[in-house]
Amino acid sequence: MNPGLAAALLPPLALLAIVVAAVLRRPRVLSGEAKPALILAAHPDDCVILAGAYAIFARAAGERVQIAYLTCGAASATVPRAVIRRREALAVWQGLGMSPEDVSFFDLPEHAVSAASSWTDADRDRARAWIGELLRQLPDGAVVFLPAAGEAHVDHRGLRRIALEAWGLSARGQLSFLEGPEYNDYLSVLQSPSKALAFSLMGIPGLSRLVRGRRPSWTGFAEGGSYWTLPASEARLAQRRDLLRGFASEDGGLLVRLFGDFERYRPVPSPAAGLSAEPPRGYVSLGGRRRGVSAVLCLIVMAELASLLAALAARAVTVALGSGVLGRGVIAGAAACAVVLGLRRRVMLDSRVLYWALAVGAVLPLLSRA
C-alpha cells in the first residue's frame, strides 16, 4: 500500500474503531428497588442535575432522601442571592414531600467556575467532619451521590475530594457511592460521543452558529467505563424538569435545556479509587479544551476531509478555467483567503485548522504539477 494513503487512512479507521466502541458501551439500567439516598451538592440546583431523577424514584418508593449543600450558593450566606437560593432549594424539595430537616447547608462561600478556592484547611476539616456525620447516620445500603471526576467548577472538585476523604474516614463500606457529571471541558468520542460531535461541528464554518444556538450540553463523564441510568420514564423526566425550573434565580429554563434530558451515574469502588481519578488522565489541552485521543483523531479526520474537498474544488476550477494563469490565480486567491480567515484572533482552533486544511488541499495539487 502507498505509504501516503496508509497515513491518510489510519486516523479515520482508528476513529471509526473508537466510535464503534462508544456505541457498544451501552449504559446499564439500575435494577432493583429504590434505596435511601444522600445527594451531596456544591450549590443549589446541582442537586437536581446530579440525582434529581433518583430522588423522585426513591421518594415514590417511600424512601428518605437527604440533600446536603456544601456552599450557600453565593459569596456569603447573608447576601440576598444566598437567601433566594436557599428558599428555592427548600421549596423544590418540599414540593417532593420532603421536610426541611432533610435539606442542610454548610454555607461555605461559592466561587466562580475557574477561580482559586478560598476555603481554608479549617473549612475543609469542618466540612469533612460534617459530611462524615451525615454518612454515619445513613442506613446500610443507602446510596450517596457526589460530583464526578474532571468537573470544571472548583467547588464541585472541592466537594468531591472532601466527600471521598470523609467516606474513607467514616469506614462506611456498606454505603454505595455514585458519581454524576455536571459540566466539564473534556472531549472524548469514547466517553461522550454526542458532546464531542457537537463541539466538533462548532468548528465547521457555517455550522458553528447553528450548533451554538442549540447550546450543546457539557454533561458527560471524562473517564471510566459504562455508566448507569434509571429505567426510562417520561413522567419522571417531566417531574425532574419541573424541579430544575424551580431554581429560577439560575435560569430554570436554561437548566432544563442543558441538563433536562438525562442523568448518568457511575459507581465509585472506593475512596482511594475516586481520589486517584482526579484529574482524568489521557487528555491534552488544545484550543482551550481538554481532548482525548479520539477527539484529536476527530479533528485530524475533519482536516483531511476539508483538504480533500478543497483539492476536488481546485480540480473543478482547473477544468473550468484551465491550468493557466487564470485558473491558478483563482485557486491561489481562494487559498490565501482561507489562510487569512484562519489567522483571525477570535477563531477557535478547530475552525483555524479547517481553514488551513482547505488552503493546503487547494494549493498542494498546484505545487505537485509545478
C-alpha positions as CSV (number, residue, x, y, z in Angstrom):
1,M,0.0,0.0,0.0
2,N,1.1,3.5,-0.7
3,P,2.6,5.0,2.5
4,G,0.8,8.3,1.9
5,L,-2.5,6.5,1.5
6,A,-1.9,4.4,4.6
7,A,-1.1,7.5,6.6
8,A,-4.3,9.1,5.4
9,L,-6.5,6.1,6.2
10,L,-5.1,5.4,9.7
11,P,-6.8,8.3,11.5
12,P,-10.3,7.7,10.2
13,L,-10.0,3.9,10.7
14,A,-8.9,4.5,14.3
15,L,-11.7,7.0,14.9
16,L,-14.2,4.5,13.5
17,A,-13.0,1.9,15.9
18,I,-13.4,4.3,18.8
19,V,-16.9,5.3,17.6
20,V,-17.9,1.6,17.5
21,A,-16.5,1.1,21.0
22,A,-18.5,4.1,22.2
23,V,-21.7,2.7,20.7
24,L,-21.1,-0.7,22.3
25,R,-20.7,0.8,25.7
26,R,-24.4,1.0,26.3
27,P,-25.5,2.3,29.7
28,R,-26.5,-0.2,32.3
29,V,-30.0,0.2,33.7
30,L,-30.2,0.4,37.5
31,S,-32.2,-2.6,38.7
32,G,-33.8,-3.4,42.0
33,E,-35.7,-1.3,44.5
34,A,-35.1,2.3,45.4
35,K,-32.8,2.9,48.4
36,P,-32.4,5.8,50.9
37,A,-30.2,8.5,49.3
38,L,-27.9,11.3,50.3
39,I,-27.2,13.9,47.5
40,L,-24.0,15.9,48.1
41,A,-24.2,19.1,46.1
42,A,-21.9,22.0,45.9
43,H,-24.7,24.6,45.2
44,P,-28.4,24.7,45.0
45,D,-29.5,23.3,41.6
46,D,-26.5,20.9,41.4
47,C,-28.7,18.5,43.5
48,V,-31.2,18.0,40.7
49,I,-28.6,17.9,37.9
50,L,-26.8,15.2,39.8
51,A,-29.6,13.0,41.0
52,G,-33.0,14.6,40.8
53,A,-34.5,11.6,38.9
54,Y,-33.2,9.2,41.6
55,A,-34.7,11.4,44.3
56,I,-38.1,11.2,42.6
57,F,-37.6,7.5,42.1
58,A,-36.8,7.0,45.8
59,R,-39.5,9.3,47.2
60,A,-42.1,7.4,45.1
61,A,-41.0,4.3,46.8
62,G,-41.3,5.9,50.2
63,E,-37.6,6.1,50.9
64,R,-35.9,9.0,52.6
65,V,-33.8,11.4,50.5
66,Q,-31.5,13.9,52.1
67,I,-29.8,16.9,50.3
68,A,-26.6,18.5,51.7
69,Y,-25.2,21.7,50.1
70,L,-21.6,22.5,50.8
71,T,-21.9,26.2,49.9
72,C,-24.5,28.8,50.4
73,G,-24.7,29.5,46.6
74,A,-23.2,32.9,47.0
75,A,-20.2,34.8,48.4
76,S,-21.8,34.9,51.9
77,A,-24.8,33.2,53.5
78,T,-26.2,36.6,54.4
79,V,-26.4,38.2,50.9
80,P,-29.8,38.3,49.1
81,R,-28.6,35.8,46.4
82,A,-27.8,33.1,49.1
83,V,-31.2,33.7,50.8
84,I,-33.1,33.3,47.5
85,R,-31.2,30.2,46.5
86,R,-31.8,28.6,50.0
87,R,-35.5,29.4,49.7
88,E,-35.7,27.9,46.2
89,A,-34.0,24.7,47.3
90,L,-36.3,24.3,50.3
91,A,-39.4,24.9,48.1
92,V,-38.2,22.5,45.4
93,W,-37.7,19.6,47.8
94,Q,-40.8,20.4,49.9
95,G,-42.7,20.0,46.6
96,L,-41.4,16.4,46.5
97,G,-42.8,15.8,50.0
98,M,-39.5,16.2,51.9
99,S,-39.2,18.0,55.2
100,P,-36.9,21.0,55.8
101,E,-34.9,18.7,58.1
102,D,-33.8,16.7,55.1
103,V,-32.2,19.7,53.5
104,S,-29.0,21.1,55.1
105,F,-26.5,23.8,54.2
106,F,-22.9,24.0,55.3
107,D,-22.7,27.6,54.0
108,L,-19.1,27.8,52.7
109,P,-18.7,30.6,50.1
110,E,-19.3,29.9,46.5
111,H,-16.6,30.6,43.9
112,A,-16.6,31.5,40.2
113,V,-16.1,28.4,38.0
114,S,-12.4,28.7,37.4
115,A,-11.5,30.8,40.5
116,A,-8.9,29.7,43.1
117,S,-10.6,28.3,46.2
118,S,-10.6,30.5,49.3
119,W,-11.6,27.6,51.6
120,T,-9.1,27.2,54.4
121,D,-7.8,24.0,55.8
122,A,-10.0,24.6,58.8
123,D,-13.0,25.0,56.5
124,R,-12.2,21.7,54.8
125,D,-11.7,19.9,58.1
126,R,-15.1,21.1,59.4
127,A,-16.8,20.2,56.1
128,R,-15.2,16.7,56.1
129,A,-16.5,16.2,59.7
130,W,-20.0,17.4,58.7
131,I,-20.2,15.0,55.7
132,G,-18.7,12.2,57.8
133,E,-21.5,12.7,60.3
134,L,-24.1,12.6,57.6
135,L,-22.6,9.3,56.3
136,R,-22.6,7.7,59.7
137,Q,-26.3,8.4,60.1
138,L,-27.3,6.7,56.9
139,P,-28.7,3.2,57.0
140,D,-26.7,0.3,55.5
141,G,-27.3,0.0,51.7
142,A,-28.0,3.7,51.3
143,V,-26.8,5.5,48.1
144,V,-24.6,8.6,48.2
145,F,-24.3,10.9,45.1
146,L,-21.3,13.2,44.5
147,P,-19.8,15.1,41.5
148,A,-17.8,13.1,39.0
149,A,-14.1,13.5,38.3
150,G,-13.0,16.3,36.0
151,E,-15.6,18.8,36.9
152,A,-15.0,22.3,35.6
153,H,-16.2,24.1,38.7
154,V,-13.7,24.4,41.5
155,D,-16.4,24.0,44.1
156,H,-17.5,20.7,42.5
157,R,-14.0,19.4,42.6
158,G,-13.5,20.6,46.2
159,L,-16.7,18.8,47.3
160,R,-15.7,15.6,45.6
161,R,-12.4,15.4,47.4
162,I,-13.8,16.3,50.8
163,A,-16.6,13.8,50.4
164,L,-14.3,10.9,49.3
165,E,-12.0,11.7,52.2
166,A,-14.9,11.8,54.6
167,W,-16.0,8.4,53.2
168,G,-12.6,6.9,53.9
169,L,-12.6,8.2,57.5
170,S,-16.1,7.1,58.2
171,A,-15.5,3.3,57.5
172,R,-19.0,3.0,56.0
173,G,-18.2,0.3,53.5
174,Q,-21.9,-0.6,53.5
175,L,-22.8,2.5,51.5
176,S,-22.9,2.8,47.7
177,F,-21.3,5.9,46.2
178,L,-22.3,7.0,42.7
179,E,-20.7,9.9,40.9
180,G,-22.6,12.0,38.3
181,P,-21.2,14.6,35.8
182,E,-22.5,18.2,35.6
183,Y,-20.2,20.0,33.2
184,N,-16.5,19.8,32.1
185,D,-14.3,20.7,29.2
186,Y,-13.1,17.1,28.5
187,L,-13.9,16.0,25.0
188,S,-13.9,12.2,24.2
189,V,-15.7,10.3,21.5
190,L,-15.4,7.2,23.6
191,Q,-16.9,8.8,26.8
192,S,-19.4,11.3,25.3
193,P,-19.9,10.8,21.6
194,S,-22.8,13.4,21.2
195,K,-20.9,16.0,23.2
196,A,-17.7,15.5,21.2
197,L,-19.6,15.6,17.9
198,A,-21.4,18.8,18.9
199,F,-18.2,20.6,19.7
200,S,-16.5,19.3,16.5
201,L,-19.4,20.7,14.5
202,M,-18.9,24.0,16.2
203,G,-15.6,24.3,14.5
204,I,-17.0,24.0,11.0
205,P,-17.6,27.4,9.4
206,G,-21.3,27.9,8.7
207,L,-22.4,25.3,11.1
208,S,-20.9,26.8,14.3
209,R,-23.8,29.3,14.7
210,L,-26.4,26.6,14.4
211,V,-24.7,24.4,17.0
212,R,-24.0,27.3,19.4
213,G,-27.7,28.2,19.2
214,R,-28.6,24.7,20.3
215,R,-26.2,25.1,23.3
216,P,-24.7,21.6,23.4
217,S,-24.6,20.2,26.9
218,W,-21.3,19.9,28.7
219,T,-22.6,17.0,30.7
220,G,-20.6,13.8,30.3
221,F,-18.0,11.7,32.1
222,A,-14.3,12.3,31.5
223,E,-13.1,8.8,32.4
224,G,-14.2,5.3,33.4
225,G,-16.4,2.6,31.9
226,S,-20.1,2.3,31.1
227,Y,-22.5,4.4,33.1
228,W,-25.8,3.6,34.7
229,T,-29.2,5.1,34.2
230,L,-32.7,4.7,35.7
231,P,-35.3,2.8,33.8
232,A,-36.9,5.2,31.2
233,S,-39.9,7.1,32.5
234,E,-41.4,10.2,30.7
235,A,-43.3,11.1,33.9
236,R,-40.1,11.0,36.0
237,L,-38.3,13.1,33.4
238,A,-41.0,15.7,33.3
239,Q,-41.0,15.9,37.1
240,R,-37.2,16.3,37.1
241,R,-37.5,19.2,34.7
242,D,-40.1,20.8,36.9
243,L,-37.5,20.6,39.8
244,L,-34.9,22.3,37.6
245,R,-37.4,25.1,36.8
246,G,-37.8,25.7,40.5
247,F,-34.3,27.3,40.6
248,A,-35.5,30.4,38.8
249,S,-32.6,32.5,40.1
250,E,-30.2,30.3,38.0
251,D,-32.5,30.5,34.9
252,G,-34.5,27.3,35.3
253,G,-35.3,27.2,31.6
254,L,-31.6,27.2,30.7
255,L,-31.0,24.4,33.3
256,V,-33.7,22.4,31.6
257,R,-32.2,22.9,28.1
258,L,-28.7,21.9,29.3
259,F,-29.4,19.2,31.8
260,G,-33.1,18.2,31.5
261,D,-32.7,15.1,29.3
262,F,-30.9,12.5,31.4
263,E,-28.9,11.6,34.4
264,R,-25.8,9.4,34.4
265,Y,-24.3,7.6,37.4
266,R,-21.1,5.6,37.8
267,P,-20.1,3.6,40.9
268,V,-17.1,4.7,42.8
269,P,-15.5,1.5,44.1
270,S,-13.5,3.0,47.0
271,P,-12.3,6.4,48.3
272,A,-8.8,5.7,47.0
273,A,-10.1,4.9,43.5
274,G,-12.2,8.0,43.4
275,L,-9.4,10.3,44.5
276,S,-6.9,8.7,42.0
277,A,-9.3,9.5,39.2
278,E,-8.8,13.3,39.7
279,P,-7.7,14.8,37.4
280,P,-8.7,12.4,34.5
281,R,-5.8,11.1,32.5
282,G,-5.2,10.7,28.8
283,Y,-6.1,14.3,27.7
284,V,-4.1,17.1,26.1
285,S,-5.1,20.8,26.2
286,L,-5.7,22.1,22.7
287,G,-7.7,25.2,21.8
288,G,-9.0,25.8,25.4
289,R,-10.4,22.3,25.7
290,R,-9.0,19.1,27.0
291,R,-9.1,16.5,24.3
292,G,-8.7,12.8,24.4
293,V,-7.1,10.7,21.7
294,S,-10.4,10.2,20.0
295,A,-11.2,13.9,19.9
296,V,-7.8,14.7,18.4
297,L,-8.3,12.0,15.8
298,C,-11.7,13.5,15.0
299,L,-10.0,16.9,14.4
300,I,-7.5,15.2,12.1
301,V,-10.2,13.4,10.1
302,M,-12.1,16.6,9.7
303,A,-8.9,18.4,8.5
304,E,-8.3,15.5,6.0
305,L,-11.9,15.8,4.6
306,A,-11.5,19.6,4.3
307,S,-8.3,19.2,2.4
308,L,-9.8,16.6,0.1
309,L,-12.8,18.8,-0.6
310,A,-10.5,21.7,-1.4
311,A,-8.4,19.5,-3.8
312,L,-11.6,18.4,-5.6
313,A,-12.8,22.0,-5.8
314,A,-9.4,23.1,-7.2
315,R,-9.6,20.4,-9.8
316,A,-13.0,21.6,-10.8
317,V,-11.7,25.1,-11.2
318,T,-8.8,23.9,-13.3
319,V,-11.2,22.0,-15.6
320,A,-13.4,25.1,-15.9
321,L,-10.8,27.8,-16.3
322,G,-7.8,25.8,-17.4
323,S,-4.5,25.2,-15.8
324,G,-3.0,28.5,-16.9
325,V,-2.6,31.8,-15.0
326,L,-6.3,32.4,-14.6
327,G,-7.1,29.0,-13.0
328,R,-4.0,29.0,-10.8
329,G,-4.7,32.6,-9.7
330,V,-8.3,31.8,-8.7
331,I,-7.1,28.8,-6.7
332,A,-4.2,30.7,-5.1
333,G,-6.6,33.6,-4.2
334,A,-9.1,31.2,-2.5
335,A,-6.3,29.5,-0.6
336,A,-5.0,32.9,0.6
337,C,-8.5,33.9,1.8
338,A,-8.7,30.7,3.8
339,V,-5.3,31.4,5.4
340,V,-6.4,34.9,6.3
341,L,-9.7,33.7,7.8
342,G,-7.8,31.2,9.9
343,L,-5.5,33.9,11.2
344,R,-8.3,35.9,12.8
345,R,-7.8,36.3,16.5
346,R,-11.1,35.0,17.8
347,V,-11.3,31.9,15.6
348,M,-11.4,28.7,17.6
349,L,-8.7,26.2,17.0
350,D,-10.9,23.7,15.2
351,S,-12.0,26.4,12.7
352,R,-8.4,27.6,12.2
353,V,-7.3,24.0,11.4
354,L,-10.1,23.5,8.9
355,Y,-9.4,26.8,7.2
356,W,-5.7,26.0,6.8
357,A,-6.5,22.4,5.7
358,L,-8.7,24.0,2.9
359,A,-5.7,26.2,1.9
360,V,-3.3,23.2,1.9
361,G,-5.7,21.0,0.0
362,A,-6.2,23.6,-2.7
363,V,-2.5,24.6,-3.2
364,L,-0.8,21.2,-2.9
365,P,-2.1,19.9,-6.3
366,L,-0.7,23.0,-8.0
367,L,2.7,22.7,-6.4
368,S,2.9,19.0,-7.4
369,R,2.3,20.0,-11.0
370,A,4.7,22.9,-10.9
